[in-house]
């Protein structure tokens, strides 16, 4: 059963990572002047 618990923990950490990345992207969109390198030139 320990392996399934580890898998569940890994899934949870992955979900948190995705949410954190989305949150950071939203903050970057609200403050474009602070992160000029993140905007695509195309």
N, C-alpha and C positions, 0 to 999 in steps of 0.2 A: 504493500500500500504506500510505502514511502515514495516510490517512483511517481505514482499518480499525484501525490501532494506536490512534488517538485515540479511536475508538469503544470499543475494548476497555478503554482506560484509564478512560473515562467510566463504563463499566459497573462496573468494579472499584471506582472511587471511590463510586459509588452504593451498591454492596453494603456497603462499609465504613461509609458513612453510616447505612445501615439498621441494621447491627449495633451501631454506636455508640449510636444512638437507643434500641435495645432494651436495651442495657447500662445506659444512663442511667435508663431506665424501671424496670429491675430494682433499681437502687440507690435510686431514689426510693421504691419500694415497701417497701424494707427500712428506710428512715429517713423515715417520714412526718412526724415532728416538725420536720425540717429544711426541708421544703418544704410548708408548709400551703396555699399558694395553688394547688398543682397538683391538689388533690383536688376532684372535682365535688361541688357542694352537693346535687344531686338525689339 
